[in-house]
Amino acid sequence: MDQQPQPAGHVTEDSLANRYGRAQSTSNPRARRRGIIIAVVALIAAVLVTVWIAYSATADRLSWKDVGYSIASDQEASVTFQLTKEPEATVTCSVQILAENYAVVGFDTVTIGPEPEDESRLPSDMTRYYEAPLRTDGLGVSGVVDTCWYAGEGPSNIQYINTGD
């Protein structure tokens, strides 16, 4: 027998096709084109949905956070808070000083107008700190920002009742 051994790494294509069978080409050009179109439309839809979700999450960038308070006396206190808003927006916040029994002993609405144009400002510079001094009717034990809203819209947690007058 005159057969020469073949190297182990050498496998002919026909032997694989004999062993596993040839792949049958069932791809119709029209079906393939339809599949590509469906994949492209699905990809475009996924991108649009992602953009819509990202925009809706950042569209209303009004948020606030209590940072601290200072009780100077029975008549004076202040609240320090962090406000995130669009620089050109005007925002009004209601600030309260609370007594030990949670009664409001000091209240004020603070209007924070548009920020001046600053060319060195970054888009991430929408958060600033503010301090609101308040006069009080008694000794307060804490200070909070109750709510904030865009000027002209009214607070979001107040329901206006039409009395019919």
N, C-alpha and C positions, 0 to 999 in steps of 0.2 A: 504494500500500500504506500503509495507515493504522496500522501497528503502532508503538506507542511502545516504545522500548528500556526494559527494566527495569534497575534498579540491579544491580550485580554481586553484592552481598551478599544479594539477595532470591532465594531459591530456594524454590519451592513444594514442599510435601510430596509431591504427586502426581508431580512430575517425578523425584524421588529414588526413589519407589516404582516408577515406570515403568522407570527406569534399572537399579535393583538388585533389584527384586522385593520384594514385601511379605514381612515376617517371618511365618512361619507359627506360629501359636500352638498348640503341641503340649503345653502344660503342663496336665496333668490335675491337678485339685486334690488328689486322693489321692496321686499320685506326688510332687507338690510338698511335701505335708505329710510324707511318708515321708523325702524328702531333708532337710528341716529337722530331723526327729527324729534322723536318722543324724548330721547335722552337730553337733547339740547333744550327743549321746552321745559322739561322738569328741572334742569339746572338753572335756567333763567328764573323760573318760579321760586326756586329755593333761595336764590340771591335776592329777589324782590321781597320775599317774606322776611329774610334776615335784615335787610335794610329798613323795612317798615317797623320791625320790632325794635331795632336799635334806635331809630328816630323817635318812636313813641315813648321809649324809656327816658330819653333825654329832652323831649320837647318842653316839658314843664319843669324847669330847673329851680323851682322855688322850694327851699327847705331851710329850716332853722334848727338850732340846737342850743339849749341852755349851757352856758359855760360856768357861770358863777353869779354870786350876788354879794352885796355888801350892805349891812344894816348899820348905818351911822348913828341913828338915834330913833326916838319915837316918831319923829317927824320926817326923817330922811332915810332913803335907801337907794340902791342902784342895782340894776341887773345887767350883766355882761352876757352877750349871746353871739353866736356865729350865724351869719345869714349868707345863703348861697342864692344868687339871683343873676339874671342877665344884667350886664353893666348899664344898659340903657333903660332898664325898667325902674319904675317907681313902686316901692312896696311900703305897705303900712302894717305895723305889728302892734298887737295889744300886749302890754307888759303888765304883770301883776306882782304885788308883794302880798304874801299870805301870812296870816297870823297862825298861832299854834293850833287853833281849831279849824283851820283851812278857810277862814273868812278872809275876804279880800279887804286889806287895809290900805292898799295903794294901787292905783290903776292909771295908766296913761296909754295913749296911742302914739306911736313913734312912726313918722314918715321918713323913709330913706329914699332920697331922690336918685336920679341918674348919676352915675359916676362920671367924673370929667374924662374926656378923651385922653388916653395915654398910649402913645405908640409903642411903648416897651411892654405893655400889658399882654400877657399870654391868654389864650382861651381858657386855661385852667385857673385863671385869677378871678373867678366869680365868687369866691368865698372871702368874706371879710368879717372882722370882729367889731361889734358896736357895744357901747355902754349907754344905758338909758337911766338917767337920774329920775327918781320919783319922790313926791311928797306923800307922806303916810298919815293916817289917822290914829295909828297905834303902833305898838311894837310888832314888827314883822319877824318871822323866823325863816322865811325862804322867799325867793324871787324866781319867777318863771316867765317865759314868753308863752302866752296862751295860744295865739294863732297869728299867722301872717297872710296877707293877700295882696294881690296887685291892686294898686290904687285905681279907684273907679269901678271895681268889680264887687266890692264888699267881701266880708269874711265868709269863708266857705262853710263854717259850722253854724251860721245863723240863718234861720229860716224866716223869711219876710212874710208877714201875714197881711193880706189885703182885707181891710175892715169894710170896704165898700163905700167909704166916704168920698 
